[in-house]
Amino acid sequence: MSLFFDADWFDAKLAERGLDRAALAIAAGIERADLHGVFTNERVASAAELETFARVLHADLLEVTLKSGVTVREPPPADAEPSDRIESIEARLDAIDSWLAEFEAQKKKAAG
């Protein structure tokens, strides 16, 4: 689902705090290789990871989510068929639903 992870923004926020990517990986409880995958759009950060990123960076969760590329999308090609656009929209909605379900589950787990 992640279409564009803004690594420069994350690196700048880390630098403001005197931290590096290794510190972010440790805080999120993930391997540096997994964090690298997030930074290079090879995998999407989980809801719990995004919450940790926001806390470490002292940034708003929504901003972190946007900068992680969860909600970024490119316009469809001019010659795209309506059925292709519908499939693309449905796939994005499925990914958003999955992310929200994971986020809610993490919130309940943390509260309970």
Biopython code that builds the backbone (N, CA, C, O; Angstrom):
import numpy as np
from Bio.PDB.StructureBuilder import StructureBuilder

atoms = [
    (1, "MET", "N", (0.811, -1.193, 0.000)),
    (1, "MET", "CA", (0.000, 0.000, 0.000)),
    (1, "MET", "C", (0.853, 1.255, 0.000)),
    (1, "MET", "O", (0.468, 2.252, -0.611)),
    (2, "SER", "N", (1.998, 1.238, 0.665)),
    (2, "SER", "CA", (2.828, 2.436, 0.721)),
    (2, "SER", "C", (3.306, 2.777, -0.677)),
    (2, "SER", "O", (3.951, 1.960, -1.333)),
    (3, "LEU", "N", (2.994, 3.979, -1.133)),
    (3, "LEU", "CA", (3.380, 4.381, -2.466)),
    (3, "LEU", "C", (4.564, 5.324, -2.453)),
    (3, "LEU", "O", (5.308, 5.392, -3.432)),
    (4, "PHE", "N", (4.754, 6.047, -1.374)),
    (4, "PHE", "CA", (5.879, 6.958, -1.313)),
    (4, "PHE", "C", (6.207, 7.261, 0.138)),
    (4, "PHE", "O", (5.506, 8.028, 0.797)),
    (5, "PHE", "N", (7.249, 6.671, 0.616)),
    (5, "PHE", "CA", (7.721, 6.926, 1.965)),
    (5, "PHE", "C", (8.689, 8.086, 1.876)),
    (5, "PHE", "O", (9.671, 8.015, 1.137)),
    (6, "ASP", "N", (8.432, 9.155, 2.617)),
    (6, "ASP", "CA", (9.245, 10.363, 2.562)),
    (6, "ASP", "C", (10.452, 10.220, 3.495)),
    (6, "ASP", "O", (10.468, 10.758, 4.602)),
    (7, "ALA", "N", (11.453, 9.489, 3.023)),
    (7, "ALA", "CA", (12.637, 9.207, 3.831)),
    (7, "ALA", "C", (13.357, 10.484, 4.238)),
    (7, "ALA", "O", (13.872, 10.576, 5.353)),
    (8, "ASP", "N", (13.397, 11.464, 3.351)),
    (8, "ASP", "CA", (14.074, 12.726, 3.679)),
    (8, "ASP", "C", (13.411, 13.405, 4.874)),
    (8, "ASP", "O", (14.101, 13.924, 5.752)),
    (9, "TRP", "N", (12.076, 13.406, 4.914)),
    (9, "TRP", "CA", (11.353, 14.017, 6.033)),
    (9, "TRP", "C", (11.680, 13.270, 7.323)),
    (9, "TRP", "O", (11.979, 13.891, 8.343)),
    (10, "PHE", "N", (11.624, 11.945, 7.281)),
    (10, "PHE", "CA", (11.928, 11.150, 8.472)),
    (10, "PHE", "C", (13.366, 11.380, 8.932)),
    (10, "PHE", "O", (13.615, 11.548, 10.125)),
    (11, "ASP", "N", (14.313, 11.390, 7.993)),
    (11, "ASP", "CA", (15.708, 11.624, 8.358)),
    (11, "ASP", "C", (15.892, 13.004, 8.988)),
    (11, "ASP", "O", (16.642, 13.154, 9.952)),
    (12, "ALA", "N", (15.207, 14.009, 8.444)),
    (12, "ALA", "CA", (15.305, 15.366, 9.001)),
    (12, "ALA", "C", (14.730, 15.410, 10.419)),
    (12, "ALA", "O", (15.314, 16.028, 11.309)),
    (13, "LYS", "N", (13.582, 14.754, 10.628)),
    (13, "LYS", "CA", (12.976, 14.729, 11.969)),
    (13, "LYS", "C", (13.880, 13.977, 12.950)),
    (13, "LYS", "O", (14.015, 14.382, 14.105)),
    (14, "LEU", "N", (14.491, 12.893, 12.495)),
    (14, "LEU", "CA", (15.421, 12.164, 13.347)),
    (14, "LEU", "C", (16.610, 13.048, 13.710)),
    (14, "LEU", "O", (17.022, 13.092, 14.869)),
    (15, "ALA", "N", (17.165, 13.756, 12.718)),
    (15, "ALA", "CA", (18.317, 14.631, 12.954)),
    (15, "ALA", "C", (17.979, 15.735, 13.957)),
    (15, "ALA", "O", (18.808, 16.097, 14.791)),
    (16, "GLU", "N", (16.757, 16.267, 13.871)),
    (16, "GLU", "CA", (16.330, 17.297, 14.829)),
    (16, "GLU", "C", (16.420, 16.788, 16.259)),
    (16, "GLU", "O", (16.652, 17.565, 17.185)),
    (17, "ARG", "N", (16.240, 15.502, 16.440)),
    (17, "ARG", "CA", (16.255, 14.890, 17.765)),
    (17, "ARG", "C", (17.610, 14.273, 18.103)),
    (17, "ARG", "O", (17.786, 13.694, 19.175)),
    (18, "GLY", "N", (18.568, 14.401, 17.177)),
    (18, "GLY", "CA", (19.883, 13.805, 17.409)),
    (18, "GLY", "C", (19.861, 12.296, 17.316)),
    (18, "GLY", "O", (20.673, 11.618, 17.946)),
    (19, "LEU", "N", (18.932, 11.761, 16.532)),
    (19, "LEU", "CA", (18.771, 10.315, 16.389)),
    (19, "LEU", "C", (19.067, 9.892, 14.963)),
    (19, "LEU", "O", (19.180, 10.723, 14.062)),
    (20, "ASP", "N", (19.191, 8.593, 14.772)),
    (20, "ASP", "CA", (19.368, 8.045, 13.434)),
    (20, "ASP", "C", (18.364, 6.915, 13.219)),
    (20, "ASP", "O", (17.549, 6.614, 14.091)),
    (21, "ARG", "N", (18.439, 6.309, 12.064)),
    (21, "ARG", "CA", (17.499, 5.237, 11.728)),
    (21, "ARG", "C", (17.627, 4.042, 12.669)),
    (21, "ARG", "O", (16.635, 3.383, 12.981)),
    (22, "ALA", "N", (18.836, 3.767, 13.115)),
    (22, "ALA", "CA", (19.035, 2.645, 14.039)),
    (22, "ALA", "C", (18.242, 2.869, 15.321)),
    (22, "ALA", "O", (17.638, 1.935, 15.848)),
    (23, "ALA", "N", (18.241, 4.099, 15.823)),
    (23, "ALA", "CA", (17.481, 4.411, 17.040)),
    (23, "ALA", "C", (15.987, 4.228, 16.791)),
    (23, "ALA", "O", (15.261, 3.744, 17.660)),
    (24, "LEU", "N", (15.534, 4.618, 15.607)),
    (24, "LEU", "CA", (14.117, 4.464, 15.280)),
    (24, "LEU", "C", (13.743, 2.981, 15.218)),
    (24, "LEU", "O", (12.683, 2.585, 15.701)),
    (25, "ALA", "N", (14.605, 2.176, 14.632)),
    (25, "ALA", "CA", (14.350, 0.736, 14.551)),
    (25, "ALA", "C", (14.281, 0.130, 15.950)),
    (25, "ALA", "O", (13.393, -0.674, 16.238)),
    (26, "ILE", "N", (15.207, 0.510, 16.809)),
    (26, "ILE", "CA", (15.221, -0.012, 18.176)),
    (26, "ILE", "C", (13.936, 0.386, 18.897)),
    (26, "ILE", "O", (13.309, -0.445, 19.555)),
    (27, "ALA", "N", (13.543, 1.646, 18.775)),
    (27, "ALA", "CA", (12.329, 2.119, 19.445)),
    (27, "ALA", "C", (11.100, 1.357, 18.955)),
    (27, "ALA", "O", (10.201, 1.048, 19.737)),
    (28, "ALA", "N", (11.067, 1.057, 17.665)),
    (28, "ALA", "CA", (9.915, 0.358, 17.081)),
    (28, "ALA", "C", (9.981, -1.153, 17.303)),
    (28, "ALA", "O", (9.025, -1.868, 17.004)),
    (29, "GLY", "N", (11.108, -1.636, 17.826)),
    (29, "GLY", "CA", (11.238, -3.067, 18.083)),
    (29, "GLY", "C", (11.381, -3.893, 16.824)),
    (29, "GLY", "O", (10.945, -5.043, 16.767)),
    (30, "ILE", "N", (12.000, -3.293, 15.805)),
    (30, "ILE", "CA", (12.179, -4.013, 14.543)),
    (30, "ILE", "C", (13.658, -4.016, 14.168)),
    (30, "ILE", "O", (14.439, -3.201, 14.660)),
    (31, "GLU", "N", (14.020, -4.928, 13.306)),
    (31, "GLU", "CA", (15.392, -5.002, 12.801)),
    (31, "GLU", "C", (15.664, -3.818, 11.881)),
    (31, "GLU", "O", (14.750, -3.276, 11.259)),
    (32, "ARG", "N", (16.921, -3.431, 11.804)),
    (32, "ARG", "CA", (17.284, -2.322, 10.912)),
    (32, "ARG", "C", (16.921, -2.647, 9.469)),
    (32, "ARG", "O", (16.520, -1.763, 8.713)),
    (33, "ALA", "N", (17.061, -3.905, 9.090)),
    (33, "ALA", "CA", (16.706, -4.312, 7.720)),
    (33, "ALA", "C", (15.217, -4.115, 7.468)),
    (33, "ALA", "O", (14.823, -3.728, 6.367)),
    (34, "ASP", "N", (14.382, -4.376, 8.478)),
    (34, "ASP", "CA", (12.942, -4.156, 8.328)),
    (34, "ASP", "C", (12.635, -2.671, 8.184)),
    (34, "ASP", "O", (11.792, -2.278, 7.377)),
    (35, "LEU", "N", (13.323, -1.851, 8.971)),
    (35, "LEU", "CA", (13.123, -0.403, 8.849)),
    (35, "LEU", "C", (13.580, 0.077, 7.476)),
    (35, "LEU", "O", (12.939, 0.929, 6.862)),
    (36, "HIS", "N", (14.685, -0.473, 7.005)),
    (36, "HIS", "CA", (15.154, -0.117, 5.663)),
    (36, "HIS", "C", (14.079, -0.447, 4.622)),
    (36, "HIS", "O", (13.861, 0.314, 3.679)),
    (37, "GLY", "N", (13.417, -1.581, 4.805)),
    (37, "GLY", "CA", (12.330, -1.947, 3.897)),
    (37, "GLY", "C", (11.205, -0.939, 3.906)),
    (37, "GLY", "O", (10.599, -0.670, 2.869)),
    (38, "VAL", "N", (10.920, -0.377, 5.073)),
    (38, "VAL", "CA", (9.892, 0.672, 5.162)),
    (38, "VAL", "C", (10.375, 1.915, 4.429)),
    (38, "VAL", "O", (9.628, 2.512, 3.655)),
    (39, "PHE", "N", (11.627, 2.308, 4.672)),
    (39, "PHE", "CA", (12.173, 3.526, 4.069)),
    (39, "PHE", "C", (12.294, 3.419, 2.547)),
    (39, "PHE", "O", (12.290, 4.437, 1.855)),
    (40, "THR", "N", (12.401, 2.211, 2.030)),
    (40, "THR", "CA", (12.561, 2.028, 0.585)),
    (40, "THR", "C", (11.301, 1.501, -0.087)),
    (40, "THR", "O", (11.347, 1.020, -1.220)),
    (41, "ASN", "N", (10.176, 1.593, 0.616)),
    (41, "ASN", "CA", (8.879, 1.189, 0.058)),
    (41, "ASN", "C", (8.781, -0.296, -0.252)),
    (41, "ASN", "O", (7.976, -0.703, -1.090)),
    (42, "GLU", "N", (9.594, -1.112, 0.417)),
    (42, "GLU", "CA", (9.516, -2.554, 0.220)),
    (42, "GLU", "C", (8.465, -3.183, 1.130)),
    (42, "GLU", "O", (7.971, -4.279, 0.862)),
    (43, "ARG", "N", (8.134, -2.477, 2.205)),
    (43, "ARG", "CA", (7.063, -2.940, 3.086)),
    (43, "ARG", "C", (6.426, -1.733, 3.746)),
    (43, "ARG", "O", (7.026, -0.662, 3.840)),
    (44, "VAL", "N", (5.208, -1.927, 4.196)),
    (44, "VAL", "CA", (4.453, -0.865, 4.848)),
    (44, "VAL", "C", (4.635, -0.974, 6.354)),
    (44, "VAL", "O", (4.599, -2.071, 6.913)),
    (45, "ALA", "N", (4.828, 0.149, 7.000)),
    (45, "ALA", "CA", (4.931, 0.155, 8.459)),
    (45, "ALA", "C", (3.583, -0.236, 9.055)),
    (45, "ALA", "O", (2.528, 0.133, 8.540)),
    (46, "SER", "N", (3.640, -0.985, 10.144)),
    (46, "SER", "CA", (2.406, -1.366, 10.835)),
    (46, "SER", "C", (1.872, -0.167, 11.611)),
    (46, "SER", "O", (2.561, 0.839, 11.779)),
    (47, "ALA", "N", (0.660, -0.289, 12.068)),
    (47, "ALA", "CA", (0.049, 0.781, 12.860)),
    (47, "ALA", "C", (0.860, 1.040, 14.124)),
    (47, "ALA", "O", (1.069, 2.193, 14.503)),
    (48, "ALA", "N", (1.315, -0.021, 14.775)),
    (48, "ALA", "CA", (2.112, 0.133, 15.996)),
    (48, "ALA", "C", (3.441, 0.816, 15.687)),
    (48, "ALA", "O", (3.906, 1.655, 16.459)),
    (49, "GLU", "N", (4.044, 0.462, 14.573)),
    (49, "GLU", "CA", (5.299, 1.102, 14.185)),
    (49, "GLU", "C", (5.091, 2.584, 13.908)),
    (49, "GLU", "O", (5.904, 3.412, 14.317)),
    (50, "LEU", "N", (4.015, 2.920, 13.223)),
    (50, "LEU", "CA", (3.730, 4.327, 12.939)),
    (50, "LEU", "C", (3.510, 5.115, 14.228)),
    (50, "LEU", "O", (3.955, 6.257, 14.346)),
    (51, "GLU", "N", (2.830, 4.510, 15.183)),
    (51, "GLU", "CA", (2.632, 5.175, 16.480)),
    (51, "GLU", "C", (3.975, 5.418, 17.163)),
    (51, "GLU", "O", (4.201, 6.485, 17.733)),
    (52, "THR", "N", (4.856, 4.438, 17.105)),
    (52, "THR", "CA", (6.177, 4.599, 17.700)),
    (52, "THR", "C", (6.969, 5.676, 16.971)),
    (52, "THR", "O", (7.618, 6.510, 17.603)),
    (53, "PHE", "N", (6.916, 5.660, 15.645)),
    (53, "PHE", "CA", (7.608, 6.693, 14.876)),
    (53, "PHE", "C", (7.126, 8.080, 15.311)),
    (53, "PHE", "O", (7.932, 8.985, 15.524)),
    (54, "ALA", "N", (5.822, 8.237, 15.439)),
    (54, "ALA", "CA", (5.263, 9.538, 15.841)),
    (54, "ALA", "C", (5.770, 9.936, 17.227)),
    (54, "ALA", "O", (6.144, 11.086, 17.452)),
    (55, "ARG", "N", (5.777, 8.986, 18.140)),
    (55, "ARG", "CA", (6.228, 9.285, 19.504)),
    (55, "ARG", "C", (7.703, 9.669, 19.520)),
    (55, "ARG", "O", (8.082, 10.650, 20.160)),
    (56, "VAL", "N", (8.532, 8.908, 18.825)),
    (56, "VAL", "CA", (9.972, 9.175, 18.792)),
    (56, "VAL", "C", (10.263, 10.512, 18.123)),
    (56, "VAL", "O", (11.126, 11.264, 18.575)),
    (57, "LEU", "N", (9.550, 10.801, 17.059)),
    (57, "LEU", "CA", (9.789, 12.035, 16.296)),
    (57, "LEU", "C", (9.085, 13.251, 16.891)),
    (57, "LEU", "O", (9.281, 14.376, 16.432)),
    (58, "HIS", "N", (8.260, 13.019, 17.920)),
    (58, "HIS", "CA", (7.442, 14.087, 18.508)),
    (58, "HIS", "C", (6.621, 14.763, 17.408)),
    (58, "HIS", "O", (6.574, 15.988, 17.297)),
    (59, "ALA", "N", (5.982, 13.925, 16.610)),
    (59, "ALA", "CA", (5.170, 14.390, 15.487)),
    (59, "ALA", "C", (3.769, 13.816, 15.614)),
    (59, "ALA", "O", (3.546, 12.822, 16.305)),
    (60, "ASP", "N", (2.847, 14.448, 14.946)),
    (60, "ASP", "CA", (1.466, 13.998, 14.937)),
    (60, "ASP", "C", (1.361, 12.681, 14.159)),
    (60, "ASP", "O", (1.979, 12.526, 13.106)),
    (61, "LEU", "N", (0.578, 11.740, 14.683)),
    (61, "LEU", "CA", (0.418, 10.438, 14.038)),
    (61, "LEU", "C", (-0.112, 10.585, 12.615)),
    (61, "LEU", "O", (0.326, 9.866, 11.717)),
    (62, "LEU", "N", (-1.034, 11.491, 12.403)),
    (62, "LEU", "CA", (-1.569, 11.689, 11.052)),
    (62, "LEU", "C", (-0.472, 12.148, 10.103)),
    (62, "LEU", "O", (-0.386, 11.662, 8.976)),
    (63, "GLU", "N", (0.361, 13.073, 10.545)),
    (63, "GLU", "CA", (1.451, 13.545, 9.698)),
    (63, "GLU", "C", (2.422, 12.405, 9.389)),
    (63, "GLU", "O", (2.850, 12.245, 8.247)),
    (64, "VAL", "N", (2.764, 11.623, 10.395)),
    (64, "VAL", "CA", (3.662, 10.486, 10.199)),
    (64, "VAL", "C", (3.043, 9.495, 9.212)),
    (64, "VAL", "O", (3.729, 8.964, 8.339)),
    (65, "THR", "N", (1.756, 9.258, 9.360)),
    (65, "THR", "CA", (1.063, 8.346, 8.449)),
    (65, "THR", "C", (1.108, 8.867, 7.019)),
    (65, "THR", "O", (1.372, 8.109, 6.085)),
    (66, "LEU", "N", (0.853, 10.150, 6.850)),
    (66, "LEU", "CA", (0.908, 10.740, 5.513)),
    (66, "LEU", "C", (2.318, 10.676, 4.943)),
    (66, "LEU", "O", (2.496, 10.350, 3.769)),
    (67, "LYS", "N", (3.314, 10.980, 5.753)),
    (67, "LYS", "CA", (4.700, 10.964, 5.287)),
    (67, "LYS", "C", (5.189, 9.540, 5.020)),
    (67, "LYS", "O", (6.160, 9.339, 4.290)),
    (68, "SER", "N", (4.515, 8.561, 5.612)),
    (68, "SER", "CA", (4.891, 7.171, 5.353)),
    (68, "SER", "C", (4.287, 6.663, 4.057)),
    (68, "SER", "O", (4.587, 5.553, 3.618)),
    (69, "GLY", "N", (3.436, 7.475, 3.443)),
    (69, "GLY", "CA", (2.892, 7.123, 2.139)),
    (69, "GLY", "C", (1.620, 6.315, 2.175)),
    (69, "GLY", "O", (1.145, 5.869, 1.130)),
    (70, "VAL", "N", (1.061, 6.115, 3.340)),
    (70, "VAL", "CA", (-0.132, 5.277, 3.439)),
    (70, "VAL", "C", (-1.291, 5.851, 2.634)),
    (70, "VAL", "O", (-2.079, 5.089, 2.073)),
    (71, "THR", "N", (-1.413, 7.163, 2.563)),
    (71, "THR", "CA", (-2.556, 7.749, 1.883)),
    (71, "THR", "C", (-2.216, 8.418, 0.557)),
    (71, "THR", "O", (-3.091, 9.005, -0.079)),
    (72, "VAL", "N", (-0.963, 8.338, 0.135)),
    (72, "VAL", "CA", (-0.558, 8.977, -1.115)),
    (72, "VAL", "C", (-0.968, 8.092, -2.286)),
    (72, "VAL", "O", (-0.830, 6.871, -2.230)),
    (73, "ARG", "N", (-1.466, 8.709, -3.332)),
    (73, "ARG", "CA", (-1.768, 7.947, -4.540)),
    (73, "ARG", "C", (-1.568, 8.820, -5.757)),
    (73, "ARG", "O", (-1.741, 10.038, -5.715)),
    (74, "GLU", "N", (-1.208, 8.179, -6.820)),
    (74, "GLU", "CA", (-0.968, 8.895, -8.063)),
    (74, "GLU", "C", (-2.238, 8.906, -8.885)),
    (74, "GLU", "O", (-3.057, 7.995, -8.772)),
    (75, "PRO", "N", (-2.416, 9.930, -9.717)),
    (75, "PRO", "CA", (-3.605, 9.959, -10.563)),
    (75, "PRO", "C", (-3.560, 8.819, -11.582)),
    (75, "PRO", "O", (-2.485, 8.392, -12.003)),
    (76, "PRO", "N", (-4.730, 8.337, -11.968)),
    (76, "PRO", "CA", (-4.753, 7.237, -12.944)),
    (76, "PRO", "C", (-4.293, 7.739, -14.312)),
    (76, "PRO", "O", (-4.407, 8.927, -14.614)),
    (77, "PRO", "N", (-3.779, 6.836, -15.129)),
    (77, "PRO", "CA", (-3.412, 7.234, -16.496)),
    (77, "PRO", "C", (-4.636, 7.741, -17.245)),
    (77, "PRO", "O", (-5.760, 7.320, -16.970)),
    (78, "ALA", "N", (-4.415, 8.633, -18.179)),
    (78, "ALA", "CA", (-5.519, 9.228, -18.935)),
    (78, "ALA", "C", (-6.329, 8.183, -19.696)),
    (78, "ALA", "O", (-7.530, 8.354, -19.908)),
    (79, "ASP", "N", (-5.676, 7.111, -20.102)),
    (79, "ASP", "CA", (-6.367, 6.082, -20.887)),
    (79, "ASP", "C", (-6.859, 4.910, -20.034)),
    (79, "ASP", "O", (-7.192, 3.853, -20.569)),
    (80, "ALA", "N", (-6.905, 5.090, -18.723)),
    (80, "ALA", "CA", (-7.327, 4.012, -17.823)),
    (80, "ALA", "C", (-8.800, 3.674, -18.032)),
    (80, "ALA", "O", (-9.647, 4.553, -18.191)),
    (81, "GLU", "N", (-9.068, 2.404, -18.028)),
    (81, "GLU", "CA", (-10.451, 1.924, -18.137)),
    (81, "GLU", "C", (-11.138, 2.115, -16.785)),
    (81, "GLU", "O", (-10.491, 1.993, -15.745)),
    (82, "PRO", "N", (-12.435, 2.412, -16.785)),
    (82, "PRO", "CA", (-13.152, 2.550, -15.513)),
    (82, "PRO", "C", (-13.030, 1.313, -14.627)),
    (82, "PRO", "O", (-12.911, 1.440, -13.408)),
    (83, "SER", "N", (-13.056, 0.120, -15.220)),
    (83, "SER", "CA", (-12.947, -1.086, -14.404)),
    (83, "SER", "C", (-11.578, -1.182, -13.735)),
    (83, "SER", "O", (-11.473, -1.677, -12.613)),
    (84, "ASP", "N", (-10.524, -0.710, -14.416)),
    (84, "ASP", "CA", (-9.192, -0.695, -13.812)),
    (84, "ASP", "C", (-9.141, 0.277, -12.638)),
    (84, "ASP", "O", (-8.537, -0.015, -11.606)),
    (85, "ARG", "N", (-9.781, 1.434, -12.802)),
    (85, "ARG", "CA", (-9.819, 2.420, -11.716)),
    (85, "ARG", "C", (-10.579, 1.862, -10.520)),
    (85, "ARG", "O", (-10.163, 2.049, -9.377)),
    (86, "ILE", "N", (-11.686, 1.180, -10.777)),
    (86, "ILE", "CA", (-12.476, 0.603, -9.684)),
    (86, "ILE", "C", (-11.651, -0.448, -8.946)),
    (86, "ILE", "O", (-11.648, -0.484, -7.716)),
    (87, "GLU", "N", (-10.950, -1.305, -9.694)),
    (87, "GLU", "CA", (-10.090, -2.314, -9.055)),
    (87, "GLU", "C", (-9.014, -1.651, -8.211)),
    (87, "GLU", "O", (-8.718, -2.110, -7.108)),
    (88, "SER", "N", (-8.432, -0.586, -8.717)),
    (88, "SER", "CA", (-7.388, 0.129, -7.987)),
    (88, "SER", "C", (-7.954, 0.753, -6.713)),
    (88, "SER", "O", (-7.331, 0.679, -5.654)),
    (89, "ILE", "N", (-9.110, 1.357, -6.814)),
    (89, "ILE", "CA", (-9.757, 1.965, -5.642)),
    (89, "ILE", "C", (-10.097, 0.894, -4.611)),
    (89, "ILE", "O", (-9.871, 1.085, -3.416)),
    (90, "GLU", "N", (-10.636, -0.224, -5.069)),
    (90, "GLU", "CA", (-10.976, -1.313, -4.148)),
    (90, "GLU", "C", (-9.731, -1.867, -3.453)),
    (90, "GLU", "O", (-9.771, -2.174, -2.262)),
    (91, "ALA", "N", (-8.644, -1.992, -4.181)),
    (91, "ALA", "CA", (-7.403, -2.485, -3.578)),
    (91, "ALA", "C", (-6.896, -1.516, -2.516)),
    (91, "ALA", "O", (-6.460, -1.936, -1.444)),
    (92, "ARG", "N", (-6.953, -0.218, -2.813)),
    (92, "ARG", "CA", (-6.522, 0.782, -1.832)),
    (92, "ARG", "C", (-7.426, 0.770, -0.611)),
    (92, "ARG", "O", (-6.950, 0.877, 0.519)),
    (93, "LEU", "N", (-8.731, 0.639, -0.834)),
    (93, "LEU", "CA", (-9.657, 0.587, 0.296)),
    (93, "LEU", "C", (-9.417, -0.650, 1.156)),
    (93, "LEU", "O", (-9.479, -0.578, 2.383)),
    (94, "ASP", "N", (-9.142, -1.783, 0.514)),
    (94, "ASP", "CA", (-8.827, -3.000, 1.268)),
    (94, "ASP", "C", (-7.580, -2.790, 2.121)),
    (94, "ASP", "O", (-7.542, -3.199, 3.282)),
    (95, "ALA", "N", (-6.566, -2.157, 1.550)),
    (95, "ALA", "CA", (-5.336, -1.903, 2.296)),
    (95, "ALA", "C", (-5.593, -0.939, 3.458)),
    (95, "ALA", "O", (-5.057, -1.128, 4.550)),
    (96, "ILE", "N", (-6.402, 0.078, 3.230)),
    (96, "ILE", "CA", (-6.739, 1.023, 4.298)),
    (96, "ILE", "C", (-7.529, 0.310, 5.389)),
    (96, "ILE", "O", (-7.266, 0.506, 6.575)),
    (97, "ASP", "N", (-8.488, -0.511, 4.998)),
    (97, "ASP", "CA", (-9.274, -1.269, 5.983)),
    (97, "ASP", "C", (-8.374, -2.160, 6.829)),
    (97, "ASP", "O", (-8.547, -2.244, 8.045)),
    (98, "SER", "N", (-7.420, -2.822, 6.193)),
    (98, "SER", "CA", (-6.491, -3.679, 6.929)),
    (98, "SER", "C", (-5.656, -2.861, 7.897)),
    (98, "SER", "O", (-5.462, -3.252, 9.048)),
    (99, "TRP", "N", (-5.164, -1.728, 7.427)),
    (99, "TRP", "CA", (-4.354, -0.866, 8.285)),
    (99, "TRP", "C", (-5.173, -0.367, 9.470)),
    (99, "TRP", "O", (-4.691, -0.371, 10.603)),
    (100, "LEU", "N", (-6.401, 0.059, 9.216)),
    (100, "LEU", "CA", (-7.251, 0.552, 10.305)),
    (100, "LEU", "C", (-7.581, -0.557, 11.297)),
    (100, "LEU", "O", (-7.595, -0.316, 12.504)),
    (101, "ALA", "N", (-7.843, -1.753, 10.817)),
    (101, "ALA", "CA", (-8.137, -2.876, 11.711)),
    (101, "ALA", "C", (-6.928, -3.176, 12.592)),
    (101, "ALA", "O", (-7.067, -3.420, 13.791)),
    (102, "GLU", "N", (-5.750, -3.157, 11.992)),
    (102, "GLU", "CA", (-4.534, -3.394, 12.774)),
    (102, "GLU", "C", (-4.334, -2.273, 13.798)),
    (102, "GLU", "O", (-3.972, -2.527, 14.946)),
    (103, "PHE", "N", (-4.571, -1.052, 13.373)),
    (103, "PHE", "CA", (-4.424, 0.104, 14.269)),
    (103, "PHE", "C", (-5.383, -0.012, 15.456)),
    (103, "PHE", "O", (-4.976, 0.192, 16.599)),
    (104, "GLU", "N", (-6.637, -0.335, 15.198)),
    (104, "GLU", "CA", (-7.633, -0.488, 16.263)),
    (104, "GLU", "C", (-7.263, -1.640, 17.198)),
    (104, "GLU", "O", (-7.410, -1.525, 18.415)),
    (105, "ALA", "N", (-6.791, -2.733, 16.637)),
    (105, "ALA", "CA", (-6.388, -3.881, 17.459)),
    (105, "ALA", "C", (-5.221, -3.495, 18.383)),
    (105, "ALA", "O", (-5.184, -3.881, 19.551)),
    (106, "GLN", "N", (-4.290, -2.739, 17.842)),
    (106, "GLN", "CA", (-3.162, -2.291, 18.661)),
    (106, "GLN", "C", (-3.616, -1.348, 19.767)),
    (106, "GLN", "O", (-3.105, -1.414, 20.885)),
    (107, "LYS", "N", (-4.572, -0.470, 19.465)),
    (107, "LYS", "CA", (-5.094, 0.446, 20.485)),
    (107, "LYS", "C", (-5.785, -0.329, 21.605)),
    (107, "LYS", "O", (-5.588, -0.032, 22.784)),
    (108, "LYS", "N", (-6.599, -1.329, 21.232)),
    (108, "LYS", "CA", (-7.289, -2.145, 22.234)),
    (108, "LYS", "C", (-6.290, -2.933, 23.070)),
    (108, "LYS", "O", (-6.447, -3.056, 24.284)),
    (109, "LYS", "N", (-5.273, -3.462, 22.421)),
    (109, "LYS", "CA", (-4.260, -4.233, 23.125)),
    (109, "LYS", "C", (-3.515, -3.343, 24.129)),
    (109, "LYS", "O", (-3.236, -3.767, 25.250)),
    (110, "ALA", "N", (-3.202, -2.130, 23.729)),
    (110, "ALA", "CA", (-2.482, -1.199, 24.598)),
    (110, "ALA", "C", (-3.363, -0.741, 25.766)),
    (110, "ALA", "O", (-2.868, -0.509, 26.869)),
    (111, "ALA", "N", (-4.651, -0.616, 25.522)),
    (111, "ALA", "CA", (-5.579, -0.148, 26.560)),
    (111, "ALA", "C", (-5.954, -1.261, 27.538)),
    (111, "ALA", "O", (-6.298, -0.997, 28.689)),
    (112, "GLY", "N", (-5.885, -2.468, 27.081)),
    (112, "GLY", "CA", (-6.441, -3.522, 27.881)),
    (112, "GLY", "C", (-5.560, -4.436, 28.556)),
    (112, "GLY", "O", (-6.023, -5.345, 29.245)),
]
sb = StructureBuilder()
sb.init_structure("model")
sb.init_model(0)
sb.init_chain("A")
sb.init_seg("    ")
for serial, (resi, resn, name, xyz) in enumerate(atoms, 1):
    if name == "N":
        sb.init_residue(resn, " ", resi, " ")
    sb.init_atom(name, np.array(xyz, "f"), 0.0, 1.0, " ", f" {name:<3s}", serial, name[0])
structure = sb.get_structure()
